[in-house]
Each structure stands twice: as C-alpha cells, then as structure tokens.
Amino acid sequence: MRFLVAWDGSDGAQAALRQALALAGSDGQIDLVQILNPLIDAADVRAPSTREAMVIVSERARAAMGRQAPPGASQSVILLDRGQDVPDRLLQEAERLGAAIIVIASRRAVGLRGMLGSVTQQILQDSTLPVLVVRA
C-alpha cells in the first residue's frame, strides 16, 4: 500500500509519518510531500528574485525532509504555480503517485473546538482517497 504523508516538518507532520510507518509495515511505500507557496514560504528569504528565494527555500526543505525520511521513502518538494492552492496540489500529487491513502496532521483552529485546519478540511472534502487525520 502506498501512503502519501503531507509534510511540513512540524511535530504534526512527524506524528503523521510515524502513523503511516506503523500502518505501512515492511511492504508499504511512504511518500513525503511538501508543498511550498512562494508568497508565504519565501517571504522572509533575502534573494535577488522570488525564483532564487524559492531555490533556497526548496533546498532547505529537501535537506530537512531528508533528515526525517525513513529509508526507502520518496521525498518531493513541490512549488505552487500561480493560482494553485495546497489542497488541490496535494490531491494531484496523490493521484500522480498512485497513493492509496493520504496521511495528514490536523491543525485545529485556535479557539474553535472541533474545527480542523483549512488544508486538512479541504483534503477531507475533496479527496476520493481515504484520508487519515492524525491529531497534532
């Protein structure tokens, strides 16, 4: 079985990875996927252009992911194009990879009991695949 783990390096993402590893066993495939938004993720990077800033951010993300990825796991850092959003791009990648399940951490909105983060909520609404939400 192939597991796509939505990755951002957070404690929640690490919990999602641990859960995916436990479910995958020795026969499963883990794909860590991190989606970067140039408008957000490169905002504090000093570089001559947004493109160069995103190269820096992507390299940092790949290095951090590489330190956490289990042996044999694939790792993808994807840059959003103009007009794309994180949930849609994550679902596209799950389809491209042939994932059987998406594993994502919940990020409850502060002060709103029972509400999940907007990315998790959108994935749950739009996914045709099973989605495992791991409490962060």
N, C-alpha and C positions, 0 to 999 in steps of 0.2 A: 504494500500500500504506500502511496506517495503523499506526504504531508507537506503542505506549504505553511511555513511559520512566518507570520508578519513580524518583521524585525525592525527595531529602532534602538537597540542596545539598552533599553530600560530594564528595570527589575521585572516589570510585567512581561516583557519580551523574553527574558531569561526563564521566567516561570512557564511561559507558553512552550518554549523549547524543551524544557525538562519534561513537560507533559507529553509532547509529541514523541520524544525519545522513549518514554515509558510505554506508549501505545504502539510505536513502530516496531519495537523489538529488533531482532537481528536482521530481519528480512525487509524492513521498511526503508523508504528513502525520505530523507529530510531535505527540504529546500528552504533556505533562509532568504527572504526577500525584503529588501529595504527600499522604500520609495522616497526619493528626495524631491522637494519642491524648491526650485531656485529662488522664489520670492521669500521663502521662510528660512530655508537651511543655509543660504549663502548671505543672509542679511548682515551678519557681523564679521564676514571674512573680507579682509582688505586685499584687493586684487585689482588689476587694471580693467577687468571686464567681468561681467556676470559669468561668462563662459569659463574664464580662468578661475574664478572663485568656486565654481561648481566642480572643476577638476580637483581642486584642493579638498573640498568637502567630500567628494566621492572617494578619493584616496584615503582620507581619514576613516570614512565609513567602512570601506573594504578592509582596512587594517584592523579596526575594532571588531568587525564581524569575524575576521579570520582568527582572532584570539579566542572567540567564544564558540565557533563552529565545531561540532564533533567531527571525528574522522569520517570521510565519505560524504559529508553533506555538501550540497551545492550552495553557492552563495551568489546572490545577484543584488547589485545596487542599480536602481533604475531612476533616471531623471525624468520628471514630468515634463511633457511638452505643454506649450500654451494651451489652455482650455481643458486640460485633463485634470482629474482630481484623484486623490489617493485611493478611495474605494474602487472606483472604476478600473484604475490601472492594476490594482492588486487582483481583481477578479479576472482581468485579461491575462495576467501572468499565470494565474492558477490554471486557466484553460490551456494556455500555451504549454505549460509543463505537464499537463495531464494529471494534476493533483486530484486525489480522491477526497481530501478534507483540508479545510483551512483552519489553522490554529492561530488565534489572536487573543491578546490580552484585553481585558475590559479596563476602561478608564472612566469610572463613574464621574459624572459632572458633580463638582463640589456643591453641596447643599441640596442636591436633588436626589432623593432616595429612589433607587430603582432605575435610574437613567444611566445608560451606557454612553461612552464617548461617541462622538458623531461618526467616526470611521467605523467602529465596531457596529454601531446601529445600522449604518448603510450597508455594510457587508451582510449582516443578518437579513436585511430586507431584500437585497438584490441577488444574493448568491443562489445558484442552483445546486451547489455542492453542500454537503454537511459542513457546519461551522462549529468548532469547539471554542467556546469563550472561556478563557482562564482568568480568574479573578486576580487582579494586580495588587 
